[in-house]
Amino acid sequence: MAYLRKLPKSPFWIAGFTDRDGRRTNRTTRLLATHANRPKAQRIAEAFEQAYRQKDAVAFLREQFSTLARQIDPESVATVPTVKEYFDQWREAHGGELAPRTLVSYDLRLRQFVDHVGEELTVDCVKPSHALAFRAKIKRSASAATANNAVKILSAVFNCAMKDGIRLGNPFDLKSLRGDAVKKEAFTVEQVQRLLRVADPEWRSMITFGIFTGQRLGDIAMMTWAQIDFDKREIRFQTEKTRRRMSIPASDALWAHILTLNRGTPTAPLHPRACETRERFGIGLVSRDFTRVMVDAGLRKARPFKRKREKEGDVSREVNPLTFHSLRHSAASWLRDAGVSESLAMEIVGHDSVSVDRAYVHSDAKLMREALNRLPRFA
């Protein structure tokens, strides 16, 4: 027999019931735990129990949803949105919370899933079988990591559908695929020296910024002269990925390098070619250009960027343990090797510390510059 209960941390009536396997289950009714709402909450609890005892709970709920909703709220319109409709609603509500590049990834996966299941399927009818088939489809043309990332994106959206009361479960609650993951490596001092020897002036500058700021390729490519504070010798900007505001004191080596650059107007980029490529074609082409520098330095074998897939499951993109992002790992590693504290090293490169709450870390610019001056010097 379905029953109601209250929990100290929830303002809602909680429905308790037994499923068809005899397991006791609890679900929130989303109705405030007041005396007036108790009859309505009891009907929801009984509907939950009936649904969980059916062979196809989703089908049962779809049949009962309209009647039950109108009993609780006669003015409600009990219409379950299609996958496409809900994705559009979700993007309008939550798209602004994501970084631009992250939103592009979400848009791609949401669009692909709609194409996979069709525009008529409602959100409540999406099953784990749909999720598994979609993941398998992605895996046929990409890596396991890419397929897992697609599942992660869809899982986040369907979690919201559960919170909105449209679904009872998350069809994308899947275990991650195991694949041949490539562990990212850090550059050694000798490898950085090889890069600097073969790089053209703009890439030498970007590599230097990567070493002495520990920042991502996209942020360095888009830096402008307005972000260089000549009075305080600091680089100030907001990261594209996390929207975190950074203020990094320039080390002696980095400041000496900055003074060798041709200073432009405040809105002019420090690295014009990379900035233009990033704006016109995306960061992928800038990263590809850095791959060419690694090839010239003998740190990566040359390979065609477009190659025919030899077999099903053969991914078209080879993952390399060394990328521009490896400079970020190098900076963090060298700071730690130089005796810089974990919290200060994380503050400099912009990592969120797992052991120190950043709200209580206020690093002095002088200490940060002293720490950065401990990094290896490159001629």
C-alpha positions in Angstrom: 0.0 0.0 0.0 1.4 3.4 -1.0 2.0 5.8 1.8 3.3 9.3 2.4 6.2 10.5 4.6 8.1 13.6 5.4 11.9 14.1 5.3 13.7 16.7 7.4 15.5 18.2 4.4 12.6 18.1 1.9 9.6 20.5 1.8 7.6 18.0 -0.2 5.5 14.9 0.5 7.6 11.8 -0.2 5.7 8.8 -1.7 6.7 5.4 -0.4 5.6 2.3 -2.3 6.6 -1.2 -3.4 7.7 -2.0 -7.0 6.9 -5.3 -8.8 10.2 -6.9 -7.5 9.1 -6.2 -3.9 11.6 -3.4 -3.3 10.6 -0.4 -1.2 11.0 2.8 -3.2 10.7 6.5 -2.4 10.0 9.3 -4.8 9.1 13.0 -4.2 5.6 14.1 -5.2 6.8 17.7 -5.7 3.8 18.8 -3.6 4.5 20.8 -0.4 4.0 18.7 2.7 0.9 20.5 3.9 -2.4 19.0 5.2 -4.3 20.4 2.2 -2.0 18.7 -0.3 -2.1 15.3 1.4 -5.0 13.8 -0.6 -3.4 14.9 -3.9 0.0 13.5 -2.8 -1.6 10.2 -1.8 -3.0 9.9 -5.3 0.4 10.5 -6.8 1.9 7.9 -4.4 -0.7 5.3 -5.6 0.0 6.2 -9.2 3.7 5.7 -8.7 3.1 2.3 -7.1 0.9 1.2 -10.0 3.4 2.5 -12.5 6.3 0.6 -10.9 4.3 -2.6 -10.9 3.7 -2.4 -14.6 5.9 -4.1 -17.2 6.2 -0.8 -19.0 6.1 1.9 -16.4 6.6 4.7 -19.0 3.6 3.6 -21.1 1.4 3.4 -18.0 2.4 6.8 -16.8 1.7 8.3 -20.2 -1.8 6.9 -20.0 -2.4 8.2 -16.5 -0.5 11.5 -16.6 -3.2 13.6 -18.1 -5.9 12.4 -15.8 -3.8 12.6 -12.7 -2.4 16.1 -13.5 -5.9 17.5 -14.0 -7.1 16.0 -10.8 -4.3 17.8 -8.9 -4.5 21.0 -10.9 -7.6 21.4 -13.2 -5.9 24.3 -15.1 -2.8 22.3 -16.0 -2.1 21.3 -19.5 -0.6 17.8 -19.3 1.5 17.8 -22.4 4.8 15.9 -22.4 7.3 17.7 -24.7 9.0 15.9 -27.5 12.8 15.4 -27.2 13.4 18.3 -29.6 11.0 20.6 -27.8 12.5 19.8 -24.4 16.1 20.3 -25.8 15.1 23.7 -27.1 13.5 24.6 -23.8 16.6 23.4 -21.9 19.0 25.3 -24.1 17.0 28.5 -23.7 17.0 28.1 -19.9 20.5 26.8 -19.3 22.6 27.6 -22.4 23.8 30.8 -20.9 25.4 28.9 -18.0 27.9 27.2 -20.4 31.1 28.5 -21.9 30.8 29.1 -25.6 32.9 26.2 -26.6 31.0 23.9 -24.2 27.7 25.1 -25.6 28.9 24.2 -29.1 29.5 20.6 -27.9 26.1 20.4 -26.3 24.4 21.7 -29.4 26.1 19.1 -31.5 25.1 16.1 -29.3 21.5 17.3 -28.7 21.0 17.8 -32.5 22.5 14.4 -33.2 20.3 12.6 -30.6 17.2 14.3 -32.1 18.2 13.1 -35.5 18.7 9.6 -34.0 15.3 9.2 -32.3 13.2 11.5 -34.5 11.4 14.7 -33.7 8.1 13.0 -32.6 9.4 10.9 -29.7 8.5 12.4 -26.3 11.0 12.8 -23.5 9.3 10.3 -21.3 9.5 7.6 -23.9 13.3 7.7 -24.3 14.7 4.4 -23.0 18.1 3.1 -22.2 18.0 1.2 -25.4 17.9 4.5 -27.3 20.9 5.8 -25.2 22.9 2.6 -25.9 22.2 2.7 -29.6 23.2 6.4 -29.8 26.4 5.7 -27.9 27.2 2.9 -30.3 26.6 5.1 -33.2 29.0 7.7 -31.9 31.6 5.0 -31.1 31.5 3.7 -34.7 33.1 6.9 -36.0 35.0 8.2 -32.9 36.8 7.2 -29.8 35.4 5.7 -26.6 36.3 9.0 -24.9 34.2 10.9 -27.4 31.3 8.5 -27.0 31.5 8.8 -23.2 31.5 12.6 -23.4 28.4 12.5 -25.6 26.7 10.3 -23.0 27.8 12.7 -20.2 26.2 15.7 -22.1 22.9 13.9 -22.7 22.8 12.6 -19.1 23.1 16.2 -17.8 20.1 17.2 -19.8 18.0 14.2 -18.9 18.8 14.8 -15.2 17.1 18.2 -15.6 14.1 16.4 -17.2 13.9 14.3 -14.0 14.0 17.4 -11.8 11.3 19.0 -13.9 9.1 16.0 -13.2 8.9 14.9 -16.8 10.8 11.6 -16.3 11.2 9.0 -13.6 14.7 7.9 -14.6 17.7 8.9 -16.6 18.2 6.7 -19.8 21.8 7.9 -20.1 22.8 6.7 -16.7 25.4 4.3 -18.3 28.7 3.0 -17.3 31.6 4.5 -19.2 33.1 2.6 -22.1 36.6 1.4 -21.6 39.0 2.5 -24.3 42.7 3.0 -25.0 42.9 6.3 -23.1 46.0 8.3 -23.8 47.5 9.9 -20.7 48.5 13.5 -21.3 52.1 14.3 -20.7 54.1 17.4 -19.7 56.9 18.8 -21.8 60.4 18.5 -20.5 62.8 21.5 -20.5 64.7 19.9 -23.4 61.5 19.4 -25.4 60.5 23.1 -24.9 64.0 24.2 -26.0 63.5 22.1 -29.2 60.1 23.7 -29.8 61.5 27.2 -29.4 64.4 26.5 -31.8 62.1 25.6 -34.7 59.1 27.9 -34.0 58.5 31.1 -35.9 58.4 34.4 -33.8 54.7 34.2 -33.1 54.7 30.6 -32.0 57.8 31.3 -29.8 55.8 34.0 -28.2 52.8 31.8 -27.6 54.9 29.0 -26.2 56.6 31.5 -23.9 53.2 32.7 -22.6 52.1 29.1 -22.2 55.2 28.3 -20.0 55.0 31.4 -17.8 51.2 31.7 -17.4 50.1 28.1 -17.7 47.1 29.2 -19.7 45.1 27.4 -22.4 45.8 27.9 -26.1 42.5 29.6 -26.9 43.1 32.2 -24.2 46.6 33.0 -25.3 45.6 33.2 -28.9 42.9 35.8 -28.1 45.0 38.0 -25.7 45.0 41.7 -26.5 47.2 44.5 -25.4 44.4 45.9 -23.2 45.0 42.8 -21.0 48.6 43.7 -20.3 48.9 46.0 -17.3 52.2 47.9 -17.9 52.0 49.7 -14.5 51.7 46.5 -12.4 53.3 44.1 -14.9 50.3 41.8 -14.9 48.2 39.9 -17.4 44.5 40.2 -16.7 41.8 38.3 -18.6 38.8 36.1 -18.2 39.3 32.4 -19.2 37.0 31.3 -22.0 36.3 27.8 -20.6 35.5 28.5 -17.0 34.9 32.3 -17.1 37.3 32.7 -14.3 39.0 36.1 -13.9 42.7 35.8 -13.9 45.4 38.3 -12.8 48.9 36.8 -13.3 52.0 38.8 -12.5 54.5 38.5 -15.3 57.8 36.8 -14.4 61.0 38.6 -15.3 61.5 36.3 -18.3 57.9 36.9 -19.6 58.1 40.6 -19.0 61.4 40.8 -20.9 59.7 39.0 -23.8 56.6 41.2 -23.8 58.8 44.3 -24.1 60.3 42.8 -27.3 56.8 42.6 -29.0 55.5 45.3 -31.3 52.9 47.0 -29.1 49.6 47.7 -30.8 46.4 49.4 -30.0 44.5 48.2 -26.8 42.2 46.0 -28.9 45.0 44.6 -31.1 45.9 40.9 -30.4 49.3 40.0 -29.2 49.4 37.1 -31.6 47.6 38.4 -34.8 47.8 35.3 -36.9 46.6 32.9 -34.2 43.8 35.3 -33.2 42.6 35.6 -36.8 42.7 31.8 -37.3 40.9 31.2 -34.0 38.1 33.7 -35.0 37.7 32.5 -38.6 38.2 28.7 -38.3 38.1 27.8 -34.6 40.8 26.7 -32.1 41.2 23.4 -33.9 43.2 24.9 -36.7 45.4 26.8 -34.3 46.1 23.5 -32.5 46.8 21.8 -35.8 49.4 24.5 -36.5 51.1 23.8 -33.2 51.2 20.1 -34.2 53.2 21.2 -37.2 55.7 22.9 -34.8 56.0 19.7 -32.8 56.6 17.7 -36.0 59.4 20.2 -37.0 60.9 19.7 -33.5 60.8 15.9 -33.8 58.3 15.5 -31.0 55.6 14.0 -33.2 55.6 12.0 -36.4 54.1 13.7 -39.5 50.8 12.2 -40.6 48.1 13.3 -43.0 45.3 15.3 -41.4 42.8 13.6 -43.7 43.1 9.8 -43.9 40.8 7.1 -45.0 39.3 5.1 -42.2 40.6 1.6 -42.5 38.0 -0.3 -40.6 34.8 0.2 -38.6 35.7 1.8 -35.3 39.0 3.2 -36.6 39.0 6.8 -35.4 40.0 9.6 -37.7 41.7 11.6 -35.0 44.9 10.3 -33.3 45.2 11.4 -29.7 48.7 12.5 -28.9 50.0 12.7 -25.3 51.8 16.0 -26.1 49.7 19.1 -27.1 49.9 22.8 -26.3 47.9 22.0 -23.2 51.0 20.0 -22.0 52.7 23.4 -21.4 50.0 23.9 -18.7 51.0 20.6 -17.1 54.6 21.6 -17.4 54.1 24.9 -15.7 52.2 23.3 -12.8 54.8 20.5 -12.5 57.8 22.9 -12.5 56.2 25.2 -9.9 55.7 22.2 -7.6 59.2 21.0 -8.3 60.5 24.4 -7.3 58.9 24.1 -3.9 55.8 26.3 -4.6 52.8 25.3 -2.5 49.9 23.5 -4.1 47.4 26.3 -3.5 49.7 29.0 -5.0 50.5 26.8 -8.1 46.8 26.2 -8.7 46.1 29.9 -8.3 48.7 30.8 -10.9 47.5 28.3 -13.6 43.9 28.7 -12.7 43.1 25.2 -11.5 40.4 24.7 -8.9 42.0 23.3 -5.8 40.4 20.1 -4.4 42.0 20.7 -1.0 41.8 24.5 -0.5 38.7 26.5 -0.9 39.7 29.3 -3.3 37.4 31.7 -1.5 40.0 31.7 1.3 43.1 31.9 -0.9 44.2 35.4 -1.7 47.7 35.1 -3.2 49.9 38.2 -3.1 51.1 39.3 -6.5 54.7 39.5 -5.2 54.6 35.9 -4.0 53.1 34.8 -7.4 55.9 36.6 -9.3 58.6 35.1 -7.1 57.1 31.7 -7.7 57.0 32.2 -11.5 60.6 33.4 -11.5 61.5 29.9 -10.2 60.5 28.4 -13.6 63.2 27.3 -16.0 64.8 30.0 -18.1 64.9 29.6 -21.8 67.2 31.6 -24.0 
